[in-house]
Amino acid sequence: MLRQTKVRNLRRAVAALFFFATVSLSCLVLFGDVSSRRLFSTFPYAYSLSGLPSIFPSVYSDPLATSNEYPLEKVLNDAAMKDRTVILTTLNAAWAAPNSIIDLFLESFRIGDRTRSFLNHLVIIALDQKAFARCQVIHIHCFCLVSEETDFREEAYFMTPRYLMMMWRRIDFLRSVLEMGYNFVFTDADVMWFRNPFPHFHVDADFQIACDHFTGRFDDVKNRPNGGFNFVKSNNRSIEFYKFWYSSRETYPGYHDQDVLNFIKVHPFITYTGLKMRFLDTSNFGGLCEPSRDLNHVCTMHANCCFGLDSKLHDLRIMLQDWKHYLSLPPSLKKLSVVSWRVPQKCSLDSLRHHDAPKRSPEE
């Protein structure tokens, strides 16, 4: 009888021990799961699953889950020059297709006069997943800025709501880059780089911008600036200016960032902040609105004053051909300026007239 009692007590003890062991193990698993989630939420870029497609096929195949391996700070830091200057451009799927704008843009750096090295400092900001995927194939520094508000994959026609939203999103993004302490040269992807622009920038300027029309004076507010190419230094003055510029979209609804800049460039706020604004000469920083006539002095050429992707592509290809022809000339002929641009052809100001900003004064 005593022996049977001992056996029953031993069985109960073993059962109790097994129960507590099971509960303890469950708690450890639960705690480990919670801890790992906390780790991934705190350091979302600490682990990359891109090298394990066979183990985690669902995560690896999800483009949203793998869009950015590194945060923006990492991308900018990798691309920055010694003085924390980066070159930025934005890209959507329409301009990212093979043999489209982005390919001509990158080609201009490669065939330009000592411009190839600037590709090491260029960051392509993709506005959709297709553009980001193409960027990863053709360039080293890419960042995916996917908008939850709208889809920027398709061509954004001039002055349409999608175009306006894309332009204002760009201004807000550039403000964030300044706040991170980076200077930037912003360049549209339809700006061809033929020479080093930095020697032609104004040393004392906080904000300097290319023009559709240049009056001949770099400080003349009557110049017509173009937001497709500018050089901005990161400081309190430029940061406050970009905040003011972005907020002014509500003061002038229906206008794009370039028109709004024309309105606010004479605003007392600019004087109050002490921002030094300068306008770049079209002889160095030209475009189809006002081409740089002498190829001996051109740094960049912009396919501005042009409506439609096909028209841009046509004129940009001719522009690159003209530059290659110029490079093939002997030095004596280059000095004579015997070669000029054959553009615009399909691009013209007339193509923009029915797509222009609202026909009302900014005060209305």
N, C-alpha and C positions, 0 to 999 in steps of 0.2 A: 504493500500500500504506500509506504513511504517512498519507495523507488518510483512508483507511478506519478506521485505528486511532484517529485523532482523533475521528472521528464516533462510534465505539463508546464511547470514553471520555466523550464529551459526553452520550451517551444514558444511560450509567450514572450520571453525575453528576446529570442531571435526574431520573432514577428515584429516586436516593438522596434528593435534595432533596424530592421529592414525598412519599416515605415519611416522612421526618422531619416534614414539614409536617402530614401527616395525623395522626401520633402526637401532635404538639404541640397540634393543634386538639382532639383527643379529650380530652387531659389538661385543657385549659382548660375545656371543657364540663363534665367531671366535677368539676373543682374549683369551678366556678361553681355547680353543682347542690348540692354539699356545703355551700358557703358560704351559699347561700340558705336551705338547711334549718337551718343553725345560726342564721341571723338570725331565722327565724320561730320557732324553739324558744326563743331567748333573749328575743324581744320578740313574743309570740304575739298581742298586740293592736295591733302597730305598723301593720298593714295590714288593711283591711276590704274584703271582696269583695262586700259587700251591694249595692254600686252597679253591679256587673258581672254581672247574672244571665244575659245572653245569651252572655257569653264563658266563664263557668264555671258552667254549669247544674247540674252534679252537686253541686258544693260549695254553691251557693246554695240548692238544694232540700233539703239535709240539715239538719234542724232542730238536730241536735246540734252541727253545725259552726258554726252561727250563733246559738246560744242566748244568748251573752253577748258583746256588742260591746266591753264594758268590764269590767275586774275589779271586785270588790266595793268596793275602796278608791275607785275613780272614782265609782261609783254613790252611795256614802255621802257622799263629799265634795260632790257636786253637790246633794244634798238637805239637807245639814246646815245648822242654824242657826249663828249667829255663835259660839255657845259649844260647837259640835260636838255638838249634840243632834239626833238623828233620830227620826222616828216610824216604827215597823216593824210590819208585819202579815204573816202567812203566808197562802198561798192554794193550794188544790188545785183540780182540774178540777170537782169536785162543787159547790164554792162559787163557781166562776168562770163558770158558764153564764149566758147573758143572762137578766136578770130574777131573778137569784138573790142570794145574800148580798152579794157584792162590790158590786153595784149599789146596794143599800140602804145599805151602809156609806159609799160615796162620796156618796150623796145626803144623808146626815146632815151631812156636812161643809158641803155647799152650802147647806143650809137652817138650819144652826145659827147661833147668835148669835156672829158674828165668828169663825167656825171655818174658813171657806173657804180662808184663806191657809195653813192648816196642810197643805193638799194639796201645797203646794210642798216640804214637808219629809217627806212620806210615801214610804216605800220599800215596795213590795209584793214579798215574797219568794215566788216561785213554786216549788212543790214538784214540778211536772211540766211537760212541754212545752206541754200544752193551756192550763194556767193562765198560763204565761209568754206564750203567743201572745195570749191575751185581755187580759192586762195591757198589752201593748204597744199595744193598740187604745184602751184606756180611760184610761191613766195614763202619766205621763212618766218616773217612776223605777221601774224593774223590775229584778229580779235573779233568775236561774234557779238554784235550788239543787236539782239533780236528784240523787236518791239511787240508788246502784247496789245498795243492799241490799233495797229494796222499792219497790213502786209505790204512790204516794199519789194516783192519779187519782180513785179511787172514794171515796165517802163513808166516812169512818173512824168506824164506830159506837163509841159510848162504851165504853171498857174492853176493846175487842177488841185482839188483838196489833198490828194495823196502827195503831190509835189510840195505843197506848202507845209504839210505835216513833216515830211522828210527833211526839208530845209531847217525848220525850227528845231527838230530833234537834233540835228547836227550842231546848231548853235549851243544848245544846252549841254551836249556831250563835250564840246570843246571847252566850255566853262569848267567842267569837271576835271579835264586834263590840266588846266591852269591851276586849279586848286590843289592838285597833286604835286605841284612844283615843277612842271615841265614846260619849257618853251616849245612852240611848235611852228612849223611851216605847214599850213593846210593847203592842199592842192586838189582841185577836182581831178578826176581820172582822165578828163578830156583836155588836160593841160600837158603839153609836150615839153619835156625838160631837155634843152640843148646845151646849156652851159651852167656853170656854178653860179647860183644867184646871190650867194652870201656877200661877195664883195660889193654888190650894188644895193644892199640894204642900208638903211640909215642907222648909224650906231646909237643915236640918242632916242630912237622911237620905241614906244611901248607897243604900238599897234600900227602896222603898215600893210597896205593893201593895193592890189593891182586895180587897174581902171578900164572901163569900157571906153572912156574918153579922158585924155590927160591934157590939161590946159597949158602945161609948161612949167608949173610951179608945184613943188612937192607938198606945200602947206596950204594950197588953195582949196577951200571947202567946195568950190564949184566943180571940182573934179568929180567924175562919175565912177565911184568904186564898184568893183566886182568881187563878190564874196568867194569866188572860185580859187583865189590865190591870195594868201596873206601870211605874214610872219608876226607872231605875237610873243612877247616875253611875259613870263609868269611873275606877276607882282600884284600888290593890292589894287593898283589902278586898273590893270587889265581885267582882273577878276570882277571888280565892281562894274566895269564897263560891260562885260558879257552878261552879267545879271540884268543890267539896265536894258541892254539890247533885247534879251529874251523876253523880259516883262513888257517891252514896248509893243509886242505882237498884239496885246489886248487893246492898246491905245489906237493902233492902226489895223483893225481886222480886215482880212482879205488881201493884205499885201505880203509879199515874201520878204525874207530877211534883208535882201539887197536894197529894196525900196525903203524899208524901215530904217536901214542905216543911213540912207540919204536924208531922211527926215531928222534923225537924231544927231547927225554929225555936227550940227550947229547948236545943239541943246546946251543950256547953261550947266547941266550936270557934267558934261565933258570938261568944261573949265574948272568946275568945282573939284573934280577928282584929280585934276592935274595930268590927265592922260595925254601923252604926246602921240598924236595921230599923223601919219605921213602917207602920201599917195605915191605909188611907184610909176615911173615913166614907162609909157608904152613902147619906147624905143628899145627897152630891155625886156619888158614884160608885156608883150603884145597879145593880140587876139584877133579874131576875124572881124570884130567891131572896128578895131583900129590896129592894123598889123604893124609889126616891127619891120620897117622897110629894109634896113641894113642887116643882112645876116651876119656881119662881122660883130654886131653888138647884141644880138638877140640872146636871151637866157631861156625864156619860156614863151610858148604860144598857146593860146587858149581857143578852143572851138566854141567861143561864145557867139551871141547873136545868131543862133542856129536852132531851128526847131526840128525835132525828129531824129531818131537814132540812125537811120539810113543816111541822112544828109551829113550828120557828124562823121560817120565812118568814111564816107566818100571823101570829104575834104581833109580829114586827118591823114588818110593814106597818101593823098597827094602832097600834104605838108611834109610827111616823112620822106617821100621821094625827092622833094625839093631840097631838103637838108642833106640827103645823101649825095645829090648832085653837087651841092656846094662843097662838101667835104672832098669830093674827087678833083676839084679844081686845083691848079698850081697856085702857090701863094700870091703870085703877081696878079692873077685874075681875081682872086678873092678880094684883094685890096681895091680893085676897080669897082667892086659891087655890081658885077654884071648879072648876077643871079638874084631874082626876087621871087616872092611867093606867087604861085598860080591860083591861090585861094583868096577869097571865097568863090566857090562855084555853086554848089547846091545850097550852101548856107547863105542867108542874107537877112537883113533887118526886116524886109517885107514879110518873111515867113513868121515873124513874131507878132505882127500887128493885131491879128484877131485872137491872140492868146495873151495879150498884155494884161497888166494890172488893172483894177477897176478904174474907170475914167471919172475920178472925182478927186477933189483936193484932199490932202491929208487931214485937214481940219474938220472935214465933214463926218 
